[in-house]
Amino acid sequence: MKMNKHYNELKASYLFVDIAHKVAAYQEAHPGKEIIRLGIGDVTQPLAKCVVKAMHDAADEMGTKEGFHGYGPEQGYPFLKQAIQGYYAGRGTQLAEDEIFISDGAKSDLANVLGLFDVDNTVLVPDPVYPTYVDDNVTDGRKIIYSRTSQENGFLGMPDENVKADIIYICSPNNPTGAAYTRDQLKAWVDYARKNDAIILYDAAYECFISDGELARSIFEIEGARECAIEICSFSKIAGFTGTRCGYTVVPKELEREGMNINKLWLRRQTTKFNGVPYVVQRAAAAVFTESGMAEIQQNLDYYRKNAKVIADALDECGVWYCGGKNSPYIWLRCPGSMKSWEFFDWLLENCGVVGTPGVGFGECGEGYFRLTAFGDAEKTKMAAERIKTAIKAL
C-alpha cells in the first residue's frame, strides 16, 4: 500500500490541539481557578425557537408515511435553495436556484471543491490564514504562496501583479483578523482573477456580522465576480448551526475554465460523492430566513456584537491596537509589551485566567498578535475584559 506522503508535510500538531493541551495542564495545576474561554470560534447562544420548531415539525413528518423523506436531492431541497435566493435578493444579489448547492458545512466544501482543480495549480492564501485553507492544499500536493499582511495594510492583502496564482482564497470578514474588504478592494481582486484566469474561493461564513453598508456581504455584489468566483457560506455563525451542520456553496453558471462549466462539474461531483443534508436539518435551515427566524437570529448576532464591543472598549482603555470587532466576531490585537503570541497566551492564562488564540498559529505574519472571540457568554466576556484591562494596565 502507498500512503499520501503529503500528510507528512503538515505541521506536527494542530493549533487548537496545542491550546487544549496547554489549558488542560493549567487546569490540572490550578484546579480551583475559573478559566474563561475566548479562543475557539464556536457559538454559545441556542438555536432560534422557530428553527427548533421547524426541526421538530420535520421530525414529526418523518414519522408518518405521507411525510417520510428518504434520499433527497444531493444539491439540496428547493425550499431551502429558494429561501437562500430570497436572502441574497433582499441585498440586491440575484442567484439562480441551480447555482446554490446545500452542504453539511463550509469547511467540507472548502476542501471538496479542490477536487475540481488539478494539483498543478498554484494557490494563493493570506497570511495570517485559517489553517484549513493551507492543510487542504498541502495534503493534495499543491504549491502554496502567501499574500503577506500586516498592521500597516490593515491585515488586508491586495493583488500583486508580479505574482501568478490559479486559486485565490479570500475570507471577508476575515478569520482570524476580523478585517473586511471594501467593495473597491474586492473589485481589485476580481480584476486580478479575471486577468490571470484564476478562481476566487470566497469564504463568506461571517457575512452576517457586517453592519457597515460600505462593505460587501457577497463577492457577487462585485462586477465580474460571476466569471471568476465561488462563494462558500455557512449556517454556523448566522444561526448557530455549528453542531447541526449545514452550509451552502454558490457556483455561477458563467464560471468556466478550459471549456468546462464549473457549475456542471460541481453538480456532477456532489451527485457522485455526497448524499445530501438531512431533510430535518434543511427544514431547520429554511426557518432561518423566515421573518420570525431573521428577527430571532438578529438578537443572537447583536448579543455577540455587544460582546465584541465590550472587549474592544477594554482594549481602547489600555491603549492596545486591534482590528476587527465592528463587522466581525473576532478581535485581532497586538500583544502588549512586545510579547510573542504564545508568550502572551501563557501570560493571559496565568494572569487573567483567559484563553485566546496565538496569532502565530495562523501564520508567520501573525507573530506578535492574538485573536479573541466574541462568541462567549456575555457576563463571562465582561469579566474577562475587566481582567485583561486590569492586567495590561499593570504591565
N, C-alpha and C positions, 0 to 999 in steps of 0.2 A: 504494500500500500504506500502511495505517495501522499504526503501531507502538504497543506498550503503553507509554504515556508514564510510567506509574508506576515503571518501572525507573529513570527519571531521578531519582526521589526517594530511591533507595538511596544509601548512603554511597559516596563516590568509590572507596574501596578496602575490601577485606575484612581484618578484624583479623589473621588468620593469614598473609595475603599480606604485610602490612606487617612482621610479625615475621620472616618468611622473608627479606625483602629486607634487613632490618637485620642479621640473623645472617650472611647471605652477604657483606655488606660488611665485617663484623667479621672473618670468616674470611679474607677476601682480604687484609686489612690485618695479620692476625696468623696466618699460615699454620701456625705451629708450636704454637699454643695449643689444648689439648683443650677442647672445649665439651660440657657435659652438658645434655641437653635434658629439662626437666621442664615443658614448656609444653603441647603438644598432648595430648589425651586418648586417645591410641592405645595399645593394649595391646602388650606385648613378649613375653609368655610364649607358647610354641607351643600349638597345639590339643591337647586331651587325646588320648591314644593311642587310646582306644575311639572317639572321634569320627573320627579319621583312618581307623581300620579300617572303620567304617561307611561312610565315603565311598568307600574302595577297593572294598568289597564291592558297593556300589551301582553303581560304575563298571563292575565286572565283570558285574553283572546287565545293564547297558545294552548289553553286548557280546554278549548272547545273544538269540535270537529269543523265548524264553519270558519273559525278564526285561526286555525292552526297554520303556521308557516314553516315549510321545510327549507330546502335550498332557495336562497333569494338570488337576485341578480348580483354578480360579483362586483359590479361597479356601483352598487347602491340602489336602494328603492327610490322610485321617482318622487315620492312625497318628501323625502329629505333633500334630494337634489333641488327640487323646486323651492324649498324653504331657503336653501343657501343662495339660489338665484335671487330671491327676493331680498335677502340680506345685502347682497352686492348691489342690486338695483337701487336700494334705498340710499346708497352712497354714489349713485351715478355710474356704476360699472355694470355693463351688460355681459352676461355669460350665457352660452347655450347649455341646455340641460346635459347634453352628452359631452360637455367639456369638463364636467365635475365627476370625480371618482371618489367614492367613500372608502375610507380605510380604517384600520384599527389604531391609528395614531400617526402623527407627523414623523416620529423617529423611524418607524418602519419604512415609510415611503421615501424618506431622505436616503435610506440605504438601498431600497429596492429599485428606485428609479435609475440608479447607476448601472443596472443590468442592461439598460438600453444602449449604453455607450462603451466603446472599445477601451481596453486598458491602456492603449497607447495615447489616449487623451491626457493633456496636462490640466491639472486642477489648481485653481486659484482660491485660496481661503484667507480670510482676515486673520490677523494676529493682534490681540487675543482672539480665541475662537472656541466655540462649543466643540468639545473633544470628539464628538461623534463624526463630525464632518471629516476630520483627519483620519480617524481609525477606519471608517468605511472605505476610504480610498487606499489606505496603506495595505489593508488586507486583500484588496483587489490587485495591488501592484502598480497603481498609477503614480505618476510623478506629481508631487505637490510643490507649489510655490506659494509664498506668503506675501500678502499685502500688509506691510508693517504699519501699525497705527500707534498713536501716542497722544499724550495730553495736548501737545501743540496742535494736532489736527482734530481734536475732539474725539479721538478714537473712531474716526470715520475715514477709512481708506478710500482713495479715489483712483480712477484708472491711470495707468502709466503706459503711454504709447510704446515704450520700449520693451514692454512685457507682453508676451503672447500666451494666452490661455484659451482652453476649449470649454471648460466647465467652471463657472464662477458661483461661489456661494455668497449670498447676501442675506443677513438676518437683520431686520429692522422693524421695531426696536430691537436692539442687539442683546443677545445673551453671550457674554456676561456684562458688557459695559453699560447697557441701558441707553446708549446713544442711538438716535434715529436720524435717518437721512431725510433731507428736504426733497421736494419734487425735482428741483433743478439738479441736485446731486444724483438722484436716481436716473434722470434723463441722461446724464453723462455716462452712467454705467450701461444703459440701454444702447446708447450710440456706440460705445466701445464694443459691446457684444455683437451688434449687427455688423460693424466694420470687420470684426475678426471671426465672424461666423461661429461665435461662441453661444453657449446656452447658460442662462442665469437660473440657478436653483434658488428661488426666493422663499425663505423661511419666514412666514407671517404669523407665527404662533402667538406673538404678543401684540398684534394689531389692535386688539380690543382696548388696550391701555392708552392709545393715542387720543388725546383730547385737544391737541393743537390742530386747528383746521388747515394750517400751512403744511402739515405732514401727510404723506400718502398712507392710506390703510392697506392698499393693494398695489403691487407692481403694475397691474393692468390699468391703473389710473394714468400711466405714463405712455405717451405716444410711441408706438413702435414696439412696445413690450410683448405684444401678442406674437411677434415674429421671432422672439428670442428668449422667452422666459416660461418657466413652470413655477406655479405658486403652490406651496405646501402649507397647510394650516391645520389647526388642532382645536378640539373642544376642551382640552385640558385646562387652559388658562381662562378662557372666556366663561366656561360653565362648570369647572371643577371636575372634569372627566379623567383626571389622572389615574384613578382606579377603575374607571368604567370603560375607557379605551375607545375613542372614536376621533377621526380626523378626516381630512379630505384634501385632494390634490386637483388643481385646475391645470389642464393641458389644452391650450388653444388649438383650434383646427388649423390655423395658419402656420403653426410651427412645423417646419420641415428641414431635414438635413439629408444630403446625398440622395435626393429623390425619394426619401422615406418620410411618411407622415408620422410625427411623434405621437399624436393623439391616438391613431390607429394602433401603433406599436404598443402603447401603454395599455390600451384596451385588451390587446392580444395577451400581453404579459399577465394582466390581472385575471383574465378568464382562465389562464393556464395555471397560475401559481397561487391564486388566492380564492378562498371560498366565500368571501364577503363578511360583513359585520353583522352580528346577530340582530334579528328583527326587533327584539325588545330594546336594544341599545339605540337603534336608529330611530325608533319612535320617541325615545327619551331625547335624542339629539334634536329632532324636529321641533319638540316643545320649546327648545331654547329660543327659537325665532318667532314664537307667538308673542302677542302684545304683553301678556302677563309674564311670559318667560323672560323677555328682554327687560322688563321692569325689575323683576327679582334679581336678575343677573347683574344689573347695574348697581344694585345695592351691595352685592358682594365685591364688585370691582371698586366701588367707592370706599369700601372697608379697607381694601389693600392700598388704595391711593392715599388714604389717611395715614396708614402705617408708614408709607414711603415718606410722607411729609414729616412725620414725627422723627424719623431717622435723619432726614435732610436738615431739619431745623437744628437738631443736636450737633450735626457736623458744622453747620454755619456758625453756631455759637462758639465752637472751639477752633474755628479757622482752618478746617480741613477741606482741601479741594476734592470735589467729586463731580461726576456727571451721572445722568440717568435720574430716576426717581420722579420725574414730572410726566413723562409719557411712557413710563416703563415701571415694572415692579422691582427692578434691580437698581441698587445704588453702588456705583463703582468709585471707590475712594482711594486717594493716595495715602499710603501708610505714613502715619506721623513719625517724626523723629528719624526720618530716613531709614526706617526699618525695612528689611526684606519681607516678602509676602508670608513665608512660613514663620519667620520671626514674629511678625505681627499676629499671626494666627495663635501662636503659643502665648504671646503677651495678652491678647484679648481673652483667651480662655482662662489664663491664670488670674488676671486682674479683674475681669468683668464676668466671668462665667458665661461668656457669649461665644457661640460658634458661627463662623462665617466661612468664606471660601477664598483661599490664597489665589491671587491673580496669576501668579506664575504657572499655576496648574492649567491655565488656558493658553499658555504660550509664552515665549521669551519676552514679548512686549508687555506682558502682564506683571513682570517682576517689579516689586515695589508698590503694587496696587492690590486691592482687596474688594471682594463682592459681598454685599449684604442684600438679603431679600426681604420684601415687604409682605410675604405670604404668611407670616406668623400670626399668632393671637395678638389682638390689639393691646391688651393690658401687659402682656409679656414684652411686646415690642416697645412700649413706653418705658418699662423697667429697664430693658436692655439699652435703650437710647440714653437714659439718665446715667446708667453705669458707665457707658462709653464716654459720654461727655465729661463726667467727673474724673475718670481715669486719664483721659487725654490732657485735660487742663492741669493735672498734677505732674505731667511729664517734665 
